[in-house]
Amino acid sequence: MNDKISIILPIFNVGDHLKGGIDSLINQTIGQENLEIIMVNDCSTDGSDKIIDEYDEKYECCRAIHHEKNSGAAYTPRNTGIDACTGDYIMFLDPDDRYTPDACETLYKAVSDNDAQMAFGRFRRIFEYGGKVQKSYSPYMDELEKHYPGETFETENFIKVPDFIWDNFVERILYGKTLEVTYPRDRPLDVIKVDNIEQEPDMLKMHPSVWCKIYHRDLIMDNDIRFQPFVSGDDMAFTLETLLHSEGIVFLNNFLSYDYYIRDLPSDKSITNTVNVRLLDELMQSYIYCRKCTEGFSKDVQNVSVNPHLLHWTYTWKNSPFTKEENRLLLKRVNELKKIHRTDVKTQMLLSSITTALETSIFTSKE
């Protein structure tokens, strides 16, 4: 292997989970000699800085970078890592999660053998304290249970309705009609390869995770793609831009490249699992940014780049207490999206229902 893969980790007070995340990279089947592990410390106060210095000293493939000022979100250390990396390919890891043992090797083979600019697989959503495992959403039929015998996967279901209702009603409303362009949907598929996103817009319906993907360096550098300054939604914007610009995309429908841990105890929550008005405000700003990025693309691409995420936003808002002033701010953001995202009647109805809910909450608030 002549290429090198740079893996970027944004680090802030990761605590006891950090070593496990880095070790999942050190032990990759592709070999340490083919990796550049860039650990960017965003002014941690829990000893995470000392841990990455130990890895830097012990392993030639590890490099620790320390910010002088805390940025308050993952986008800045991720951008620092992009600017500092030297690899031919770039990957990302949130340090409290884990790569599966052959993630780098399998994704590298997929992207290089197909002369593509990006490749990605599925991920497991592991509820550490709930004892359940969900498979990430895919618009394609899979055979994960066949490829991972002995494992049981629940369907991704973030609004906590019975699986039958989710599978047969909610998911269809959330993700819309199947945009079957290049590949069929009536039989299991293992590998999906396209030249560009217009050949399979349904790829945009999948979770916008940056950490289960491998990107060719040129894709990011030549298009000047960086993480936008959103505390939540920066990964969505980055993923969308890479999918829109990529010349060659490979999706491994039956390969799990990543273990995403849901740590939902009150004492162990990440920034993006703590709901506040800033999170929903910046998440809506990311939708606006993403919608603007799709100008010039087909209506299908414009719709699926935003619409599947709106139900998640609405569910999160509905189940979180906000003041009248906070709801006014969120209403302002939704109206900004409403002005530019007018692709069809269904989209306009969806956004109108959200604005109506916000207006009702503001009107009935006693504050």
C-alpha positions as a LaTeX table, in Angstrom:
\begin{tabular}{lrrr}
\hline
Residue & $x$ (\AA) & $y$ (\AA) & $z$ (\AA) \\
\hline
Met1 & 0.00 & 0.00 & 0.00 \\
Asn2 & 1.53 & 3.29 & $-1.10$ \\
Asp3 & $-1.25$ & 5.52 & 0.23 \\
Lys4 & $-1.66$ & 6.84 & 3.75 \\
Ile5 & $-4.95$ & 7.46 & 5.57 \\
Ser6 & $-5.26$ & 10.43 & 7.92 \\
Ile7 & $-7.80$ & 9.91 & 10.71 \\
Ile8 & $-8.89$ & 13.05 & 12.57 \\
Leu9 & $-10.22$ & 13.04 & 16.15 \\
Pro10 & $-11.76$ & 16.14 & 17.80 \\
Ile11 & $-11.09$ & 15.83 & 21.52 \\
Phe12 & $-12.65$ & 17.62 & 24.46 \\
Asn13 & $-13.08$ & 16.02 & 27.89 \\
Val14 & $-13.67$ & 12.54 & 26.49 \\
Gly15 & $-12.63$ & 10.98 & 29.79 \\
Asp16 & $-12.62$ & 7.22 & 30.16 \\
His17 & $-13.78$ & 6.61 & 26.56 \\
Leu18 & $-10.75$ & 8.16 & 24.83 \\
Lys19 & $-8.26$ & 5.28 & 25.03 \\
Gly20 & $-10.78$ & 2.81 & 23.60 \\
Gly21 & $-11.40$ & 5.06 & 20.61 \\
Ile22 & $-7.71$ & 5.52 & 19.82 \\
Asp23 & $-6.96$ & 1.84 & 20.40 \\
Ser24 & $-9.59$ & 0.94 & 17.79 \\
Leu25 & $-7.37$ & 2.80 & 15.31 \\
Ile26 & $-4.03$ & 1.49 & 16.56 \\
Asn27 & $-5.33$ & $-2.07$ & 16.10 \\
Gln28 & $-6.75$ & $-1.65$ & 12.59 \\
Thr29 & $-6.02$ & $-4.57$ & 10.26 \\
Ile30 & $-4.58$ & $-2.18$ & 7.67 \\
Gly31 & $-1.57$ & $-1.57$ & 9.92 \\
Gln32 & $-0.27$ & 1.45 & 11.82 \\
Glu33 & 2.30 & 2.16 & 9.11 \\
Asn34 & $-0.54$ & 3.15 & 6.77 \\
Leu35 & $-2.22$ & 5.53 & 9.20 \\
Glu36 & $-1.74$ & 9.09 & 10.40 \\
Ile37 & $-3.82$ & 9.58 & 13.55 \\
Ile38 & $-4.33$ & 13.28 & 14.25 \\
Met39 & $-5.70$ & 13.97 & 17.73 \\
Val40 & $-6.80$ & 17.60 & 18.17 \\
Asn41 & $-7.30$ & 18.64 & 21.78 \\
Asp42 & $-9.78$ & 21.50 & 22.21 \\
Cys43 & $-8.50$ & 22.56 & 25.66 \\
Ser44 & $-9.64$ & 19.54 & 27.66 \\
Thr45 & $-9.61$ & 19.85 & 31.45 \\
Asp46 & $-10.06$ & 16.18 & 32.37 \\
Gly47 & $-6.65$ & 14.78 & 31.46 \\
Ser48 & $-7.50$ & 13.95 & 27.84 \\
Asp49 & $-4.59$ & 16.17 & 26.78 \\
Lys50 & $-2.11$ & 14.01 & 28.69 \\
Ile51 & $-3.55$ & 10.82 & 27.21 \\
Ile52 & $-3.05$ & 11.93 & 23.62 \\
Asp53 & 0.47 & 13.12 & 24.44 \\
Glu54 & 1.22 & 9.59 & 25.67 \\
Tyr55 & $-0.01$ & 8.12 & 22.38 \\
Asp56 & 1.99 & 10.71 & 20.44 \\
Glu57 & 5.15 & 9.67 & 22.26 \\
Lys58 & 4.52 & 5.92 & 22.03 \\
Tyr59 & 3.27 & 5.52 & 18.44 \\
Glu60 & 4.88 & 6.94 & 15.33 \\
Cys61 & 1.48 & 7.13 & 13.59 \\
Cys62 & $-0.03$ & 9.34 & 16.32 \\
Arg63 & 0.17 & 13.12 & 16.38 \\
Ala64 & $-1.21$ & 15.34 & 19.14 \\
Ile65 & $-2.25$ & 18.94 & 18.45 \\
His66 & $-3.37$ & 21.28 & 21.22 \\
His67 & $-5.61$ & 24.32 & 20.75 \\
Glu68 & $-4.79$ & 27.39 & 22.82 \\
Lys69 & $-8.46$ & 28.35 & 23.10 \\
Asn70 & $-11.56$ & 26.18 & 23.40 \\
Ser71 & $-13.93$ & 26.45 & 20.43 \\
Gly72 & $-16.96$ & 24.87 & 22.10 \\
Ala73 & $-17.78$ & 22.40 & 19.33 \\
Ala74 & $-16.23$ & 19.71 & 17.14 \\
Tyr75 & $-16.07$ & 21.68 & 13.90 \\
Thr76 & $-12.93$ & 23.69 & 14.77 \\
Pro77 & $-10.69$ & 20.76 & 15.82 \\
Arg78 & $-11.93$ & 18.81 & 12.80 \\
Asn79 & $-10.91$ & 21.68 & 10.51 \\
Thr80 & $-7.57$ & 21.94 & 12.31 \\
Gly81 & $-7.03$ & 18.26 & 11.56 \\
Ile82 & $-7.90$ & 18.69 & 7.88 \\
Asp83 & $-5.43$ & 21.54 & 7.52 \\
Ala84 & $-2.70$ & 19.58 & 9.31 \\
Cys85 & $-3.12$ & 16.15 & 7.71 \\
Thr86 & $-0.85$ & 14.76 & 5.00 \\
Gly87 & $-2.68$ & 11.57 & 4.01 \\
Asp88 & $-3.93$ & 10.62 & 0.57 \\
Tyr89 & $-7.30$ & 9.78 & 2.18 \\
Ile90 & $-9.11$ & 11.30 & 5.15 \\
Met91 & $-11.36$ & 9.74 & 7.77 \\
Phe92 & $-12.90$ & 10.93 & 11.04 \\
Leu93 & $-13.53$ & 9.35 & 14.43 \\
Asp94 & $-15.42$ & 10.74 & 17.40 \\
Pro95 & $-13.09$ & 9.50 & 20.16 \\
Asp96 & $-15.81$ & 8.10 & 22.40 \\
Asp97 & $-16.86$ & 5.71 & 19.60 \\
Arg98 & $-15.01$ & 2.85 & 17.87 \\
Tyr99 & $-14.03$ & 1.74 & 14.40 \\
Thr100 & $-14.68$ & $-1.90$ & 13.64 \\
Pro101 & $-11.34$ & $-3.78$ & 13.27 \\
Asp102 & $-11.22$ & $-3.80$ & 9.46 \\
Ala103 & $-12.96$ & $-0.47$ & 8.80 \\
Cys104 & $-9.96$ & 1.31 & 7.30 \\
Glu105 & $-8.85$ & $-1.65$ & 5.19 \\
Thr106 & $-12.31$ & $-2.39$ & 3.78 \\
Leu107 & $-13.22$ & 1.23 & 3.04 \\
Tyr108 & $-9.81$ & 1.94 & 1.51 \\
Lys109 & $-10.14$ & $-1.08$ & $-0.78$ \\
Ala110 & $-13.64$ & 0.03 & $-1.82$ \\
Val111 & $-12.63$ & 3.59 & $-2.67$ \\
Ser112 & $-9.32$ & 2.78 & $-4.35$ \\
Asp113 & $-10.40$ & $-0.31$ & $-6.32$ \\
Asn114 & $-13.33$ & 1.61 & $-7.78$ \\
Asp115 & $-11.35$ & 4.78 & $-8.48$ \\
Ala116 & $-13.95$ & 6.69 & $-6.44$ \\
Gln117 & $-13.63$ & 9.80 & $-4.31$ \\
Met118 & $-15.51$ & 8.49 & $-1.30$ \\
Ala119 & $-16.79$ & 5.22 & 0.17 \\
Phe120 & $-18.82$ & 4.41 & 3.26 \\
Gly121 & $-20.53$ & 1.65 & 5.17 \\
Arg122 & $-23.21$ & 1.17 & 7.82 \\
Phe123 & $-22.86$ & 1.66 & 11.56 \\
Arg124 & $-24.23$ & 0.17 & 14.74 \\
Arg125 & $-25.99$ & 2.49 & 17.18 \\
Ile126 & $-25.18$ & 0.91 & 20.54 \\
Phe127 & $-27.22$ & 1.97 & 23.55 \\
Glu128 & $-24.65$ & 1.38 & 26.26 \\
Tyr129 & $-27.09$ & 1.55 & 29.14 \\
Gly130 & $-30.15$ & 0.23 & 27.32 \\
Gly131 & $-28.64$ & $-2.99$ & 26.05 \\
Lys132 & $-29.90$ & $-2.70$ & 22.47 \\
Val133 & $-28.28$ & $-2.30$ & 19.06 \\
Gln134 & $-29.79$ & $-0.52$ & 16.06 \\
Lys135 & $-28.58$ & $-0.68$ & 12.50 \\
Ser136 & $-28.24$ & 2.61 & 10.68 \\
Tyr137 & $-30.89$ & 3.39 & 8.09 \\
Ser138 & $-30.38$ & 2.32 & 4.51 \\
Pro139 & $-32.83$ & 2.76 & 1.62 \\
Tyr140 & $-31.62$ & $-0.57$ & 0.23 \\
Met141 & $-32.54$ & $-4.08$ & 1.34 \\
Asp142 & $-29.69$ & $-5.65$ & 3.29 \\
Glu143 & $-28.51$ & $-8.98$ & 4.68 \\
Leu144 & $-26.68$ & $-7.76$ & 7.74 \\
Glu145 & $-27.81$ & $-10.69$ & 9.87 \\
Lys146 & $-26.26$ & $-13.04$ & 7.30 \\
His147 & $-22.95$ & $-11.15$ & 7.29 \\
Tyr148 & $-22.94$ & $-10.79$ & 11.10 \\
Pro149 & $-24.36$ & $-14.09$ & 12.40 \\
Gly150 & $-25.38$ & $-14.11$ & 16.02 \\
Glu151 & $-26.17$ & $-10.40$ & 16.09 \\
Thr152 & $-29.66$ & $-8.94$ & 16.33 \\
Phe153 & $-30.31$ & $-5.50$ & 14.92 \\
Glu154 & $-33.28$ & $-3.30$ & 15.71 \\
Thr155 & $-34.49$ & $-0.76$ & 13.17 \\
Glu156 & $-33.41$ & 2.84 & 13.72 \\
Asn157 & $-36.39$ & 4.48 & 15.40 \\
Phe158 & $-35.69$ & 7.86 & 16.99 \\
Ile159 & $-39.27$ & 8.85 & 17.84 \\
Lys160 & $-39.85$ & 5.67 & 19.85 \\
Val161 & $-42.98$ & 4.29 & 18.24 \\
Pro162 & $-43.62$ & 0.54 & 17.80 \\
Asp163 & $-41.46$ & $-0.97$ & 15.04 \\
Phe164 & $-44.51$ & $-1.96$ & 12.96 \\
Ile165 & $-45.76$ & 1.63 & 12.90 \\
Trp166 & $-42.26$ & 2.94 & 12.13 \\
Asp167 & $-41.60$ & 0.45 & 9.31 \\
Asn168 & $-44.96$ & 0.79 & 7.60 \\
Phe169 & $-46.02$ & 4.37 & 8.21 \\
Val170 & $-43.56$ & 6.80 & 9.85 \\
Glu171 & $-40.52$ & 5.82 & 7.79 \\
Arg172 & $-42.45$ & 6.25 & 4.54 \\
Ile173 & $-43.63$ & 9.71 & 5.58 \\
Leu174 & $-40.21$ & 10.69 & 6.88 \\
Tyr175 & $-38.15$ & 9.53 & 3.92 \\
Gly176 & $-40.69$ & 10.03 & 1.17 \\
Lys177 & $-41.04$ & 8.01 & $-1.99$ \\
Thr178 & $-38.27$ & 5.67 & $-3.08$ \\
Leu179 & $-36.11$ & 7.44 & $-5.64$ \\
Glu180 & $-35.13$ & 4.35 & $-7.61$ \\
Val181 & $-32.78$ & 5.62 & $-10.30$ \\
Thr182 & $-29.88$ & 3.23 & $-10.82$ \\
Tyr183 & $-30.37$ & 0.32 & $-8.39$ \\
Pro184 & $-33.48$ & $-1.79$ & $-7.64$ \\
Arg185 & $-35.16$ & $-1.88$ & $-4.22$ \\
Asp186 & $-36.87$ & $-5.29$ & $-4.44$ \\
Arg187 & $-33.86$ & $-7.46$ & $-3.52$ \\
Pro188 & $-30.84$ & $-7.29$ & $-1.19$ \\
Leu189 & $-27.88$ & $-5.28$ & $-2.44$ \\
Asp190 & $-24.31$ & $-5.56$ & $-1.23$ \\
Val191 & $-22.44$ & $-2.77$ & $-3.03$ \\
Ile192 & $-23.87$ & 0.38 & $-4.61$ \\
Lys193 & $-21.55$ & 2.30 & $-6.96$ \\
Val194 & $-22.45$ & 5.55 & $-8.73$ \\
Asp195 & $-20.59$ & 8.28 & $-10.58$ \\
Asn196 & $-22.50$ & 11.08 & $-8.84$ \\
Ile197 & $-25.30$ & 11.67 & $-6.37$ \\
Glu198 & $-27.93$ & 12.35 & $-9.05$ \\
Gln199 & $-27.75$ & 8.64 & $-9.95$ \\
Glu200 & $-28.93$ & 7.68 & $-6.44$ \\
Pro201 & $-30.43$ & 10.64 & $-4.51$ \\
Asp202 & $-31.66$ & 8.16 & $-1.88$ \\
Met203 & $-28.11$ & 8.10 & $-0.51$ \\
Leu204 & $-28.88$ & 11.54 & 0.94 \\
Lys205 & $-31.55$ & 9.96 & 3.15 \\
Met206 & $-28.96$ & 8.11 & 5.19 \\
His207 & $-27.54$ & 9.43 & 8.45 \\
Pro208 & $-25.11$ & 12.28 & 7.63 \\
Ser209 & $-22.27$ & 10.73 & 9.59 \\
Val210 & $-18.73$ & 11.77 & 8.67 \\
Trp211 & $-17.16$ & 9.00 & 10.70 \\
Cys212 & $-18.18$ & 5.90 & 8.72 \\
Lys213 & $-16.73$ & 7.26 & 5.49 \\
Ile214 & $-13.39$ & 7.57 & 3.71 \\
Tyr215 & $-12.72$ & 10.58 & 1.50 \\
His216 & $-10.08$ & 11.12 & $-1.14$ \\
Arg217 & $-7.96$ & 14.07 & $-0.12$ \\
Asp218 & $-8.59$ & 15.83 & $-3.45$ \\
Leu219 & $-12.36$ & 15.76 & $-2.89$ \\
Ile220 & $-12.00$ & 17.85 & 0.27 \\
Met221 & $-9.08$ & 20.06 & $-0.70$ \\
Asp222 & $-9.97$ & 20.84 & $-4.32$ \\
Asn223 & $-13.52$ & 21.82 & $-3.36$ \\
Asp224 & $-12.41$ & 23.65 & $-0.21$ \\
Ile225 & $-14.85$ & 21.66 & 1.94 \\
Arg226 & $-14.64$ & 22.37 & 5.67 \\
Phe227 & $-16.90$ & 21.93 & 8.66 \\
Gln228 & $-19.31$ & 24.82 & 9.07 \\
Pro229 & $-19.59$ & 26.61 & 12.46 \\
Phe230 & $-22.64$ & 24.79 & 13.80 \\
Val231 & $-22.56$ & 23.08 & 17.18 \\
Ser232 & $-25.03$ & 20.61 & 15.67 \\
Gly233 & $-25.39$ & 20.03 & 11.94 \\
Asp234 & $-21.76$ & 20.60 & 10.99 \\
Asp235 & $-21.44$ & 16.93 & 10.06 \\
Met236 & $-24.63$ & 17.10 & 7.99 \\
Ala237 & $-23.33$ & 20.04 & 5.95 \\
Phe238 & $-19.91$ & 18.43 & 5.46 \\
Thr239 & $-21.40$ & 15.09 & 4.38 \\
Leu240 & $-23.79$ & 16.78 & 1.95 \\
Glu241 & $-21.05$ & 18.82 & 0.31 \\
Thr242 & $-18.84$ & 15.75 & $-0.17$ \\
Leu243 & $-21.73$ & 13.79 & $-1.69$ \\
Leu244 & $-22.65$ & 16.65 & $-4.02$ \\
His245 & $-19.08$ & 17.10 & $-5.28$ \\
Ser246 & $-17.85$ & 13.51 & $-5.29$ \\
Glu247 & $-16.90$ & 11.96 & $-8.62$ \\
Gly248 & $-17.48$ & 8.34 & $-7.70$ \\
Ile249 & $-19.32$ & 7.09 & $-4.58$ \\
Val250 & $-19.30$ & 3.56 & $-3.17$ \\
Phe251 & $-21.72$ & 2.38 & $-0.46$ \\
Leu252 & $-21.18$ & $-0.96$ & 1.29 \\
Asn253 & $-24.70$ & $-1.88$ & 2.35 \\
Asn254 & $-23.73$ & $-4.98$ & 4.34 \\
Phe255 & $-20.56$ & $-3.71$ & 6.02 \\
Leu256 & $-20.45$ & $-2.22$ & 9.52 \\
Ser257 & $-17.55$ & 0.21 & 9.74 \\
Tyr258 & $-18.39$ & 1.99 & 12.98 \\
Asp259 & $-19.80$ & 1.53 & 16.47 \\
Tyr260 & $-21.66$ & 4.65 & 17.56 \\
Tyr261 & $-22.27$ & 4.63 & 21.30 \\
Ile262 & $-25.36$ & 6.27 & 22.78 \\
Arg263 & $-24.45$ & 7.19 & 26.34 \\
Asp264 & $-27.70$ & 8.59 & 27.67 \\
Leu265 & $-27.11$ & 8.82 & 31.39 \\
Pro266 & $-27.53$ & 12.41 & 32.66 \\
Ser267 & $-23.90$ & 12.37 & 33.87 \\
Asp268 & $-22.48$ & 11.18 & 30.54 \\
Lys269 & $-24.02$ & 13.20 & 27.73 \\
Ser270 & $-22.24$ & 14.74 & 24.77 \\
Ile271 & $-22.81$ & 18.32 & 23.64 \\
Thr272 & $-25.18$ & 17.25 & 20.87 \\
Asn273 & $-27.22$ & 15.05 & 23.23 \\
Thr274 & $-27.95$ & 18.02 & 25.49 \\
Val275 & $-30.94$ & 19.78 & 23.96 \\
Asn276 & $-31.04$ & 23.57 & 24.20 \\
Val277 & $-32.12$ & 26.42 & 21.95 \\
Arg278 & $-28.62$ & 26.85 & 20.52 \\
Leu279 & $-28.57$ & 23.25 & 19.32 \\
Leu280 & $-31.90$ & 23.50 & 17.49 \\
Asp281 & $-31.14$ & 27.00 & 16.20 \\
Glu282 & $-27.83$ & 25.96 & 14.65 \\
Leu283 & $-29.31$ & 22.70 & 13.41 \\
Met284 & $-31.89$ & 24.70 & 11.47 \\
Gln285 & $-29.12$ & 26.99 & 10.22 \\
Ser286 & $-27.36$ & 23.90 & 8.87 \\
Tyr287 & $-30.55$ & 22.93 & 6.99 \\
Ile288 & $-30.58$ & 26.40 & 5.41 \\
Tyr289 & $-26.92$ & 26.05 & 4.46 \\
Cys290 & $-27.51$ & 22.59 & 3.00 \\
Arg291 & $-30.51$ & 23.72 & 0.98 \\
Lys292 & $-28.47$ & 26.55 & $-0.53$ \\
Cys293 & $-25.73$ & 24.04 & $-1.46$ \\
Thr294 & $-28.21$ & 22.08 & $-3.59$ \\
Glu295 & $-29.13$ & 24.96 & $-5.91$ \\
Gly296 & $-28.65$ & 23.73 & $-9.45$ \\
Phe297 & $-29.30$ & 20.11 & $-8.54$ \\
Ser298 & $-32.52$ & 18.18 & $-9.19$ \\
Lys299 & $-35.66$ & 18.67 & $-7.11$ \\
Asp300 & $-35.19$ & 15.18 & $-5.66$ \\
Val301 & $-31.73$ & 16.07 & $-4.38$ \\
Gln302 & $-33.02$ & 19.36 & $-2.96$ \\
Asn303 & $-35.85$ & 17.62 & $-1.12$ \\
Val304 & $-34.00$ & 14.68 & 0.40 \\
Ser305 & $-31.08$ & 16.85 & 1.48 \\
Val306 & $-33.37$ & 18.50 & 4.05 \\
Asn307 & $-36.83$ & 16.95 & 4.39 \\
Pro308 & $-35.92$ & 13.69 & 6.19 \\
His309 & $-34.23$ & 15.73 & 8.92 \\
Leu310 & $-37.20$ & 18.00 & 9.62 \\
Leu311 & $-39.23$ & 15.37 & 11.50 \\
His312 & $-36.24$ & 14.73 & 13.77 \\
Trp313 & $-35.95$ & 18.49 & 14.43 \\
Thr314 & $-39.66$ & 18.78 & 15.14 \\
Tyr315 & $-39.69$ & 15.76 & 17.47 \\
Thr316 & $-36.72$ & 17.14 & 19.40 \\
Trp317 & $-38.36$ & 20.57 & 19.69 \\
Lys318 & $-41.69$ & 19.12 & 20.80 \\
Asn319 & $-40.09$ & 17.12 & 23.60 \\
Ser320 & $-37.96$ & 19.97 & 24.96 \\
Pro321 & $-39.13$ & 23.01 & 26.98 \\
Phe322 & $-38.47$ & 26.40 & 25.39 \\
Thr323 & $-39.42$ & 29.91 & 26.44 \\
Lys324 & $-41.53$ & 32.23 & 24.29 \\
Glu325 & $-38.44$ & 34.18 & 23.21 \\
Glu326 & $-36.58$ & 30.99 & 22.33 \\
Asn327 & $-39.50$ & 29.80 & 20.24 \\
Arg328 & $-39.58$ & 33.16 & 18.45 \\
Leu329 & $-35.92$ & 32.67 & 17.50 \\
Leu330 & $-36.62$ & 29.15 & 16.23 \\
Leu331 & $-39.65$ & 30.38 & 14.27 \\
Lys332 & $-37.47$ & 32.99 & 12.61 \\
Arg333 & $-35.03$ & 30.28 & 11.51 \\
Val334 & $-37.77$ & 28.00 & 10.16 \\
Asn335 & $-39.22$ & 30.89 & 8.16 \\
Glu336 & $-35.78$ & 31.50 & 6.64 \\
Leu337 & $-35.76$ & 27.92 & 5.38 \\
Lys338 & $-39.37$ & 28.20 & 4.26 \\
Lys339 & $-38.54$ & 31.13 & 1.97 \\
Ile340 & $-35.91$ & 29.21 & $-0.01$ \\
His341 & $-37.14$ & 25.61 & 0.27 \\
Arg342 & $-40.26$ & 25.71 & $-1.90$ \\
Thr343 & $-39.70$ & 22.72 & $-4.16$ \\
Asp344 & $-43.19$ & 21.18 & $-4.02$ \\
Val345 & $-46.53$ & 21.24 & $-2.18$ \\
Lys346 & $-45.54$ & 18.46 & 0.23 \\
Thr347 & $-42.44$ & 20.37 & 1.31 \\
Gln348 & $-44.39$ & 23.58 & 1.79 \\
Met349 & $-47.01$ & 21.74 & 3.86 \\
Leu350 & $-44.29$ & 20.16 & 6.00 \\
Leu351 & $-42.68$ & 23.50 & 6.79 \\
Ser352 & $-46.06$ & 25.17 & 7.33 \\
Ser353 & $-46.96$ & 22.55 & 9.94 \\
Ile354 & $-43.75$ & 23.34 & 11.81 \\
Thr355 & $-44.32$ & 27.10 & 11.75 \\
Thr356 & $-47.92$ & 26.61 & 12.89 \\
Ala357 & $-46.76$ & 24.50 & 15.84 \\
Leu358 & $-44.22$ & 27.13 & 16.84 \\
Glu359 & $-46.73$ & 29.98 & 16.48 \\
Thr360 & $-49.26$ & 28.09 & 18.60 \\
Ser361 & $-46.68$ & 27.48 & 21.31 \\
Ile362 & $-45.72$ & 31.17 & 21.34 \\
Phe363 & $-49.37$ & 32.29 & 21.46 \\
Thr364 & $-50.32$ & 29.93 & 24.31 \\
Ser365 & $-47.19$ & 30.51 & 26.40 \\
Lys366 & $-47.81$ & 32.16 & 29.77 \\
Glu367 & $-44.37$ & 33.78 & 29.85 \\
\hline
\end{tabular}
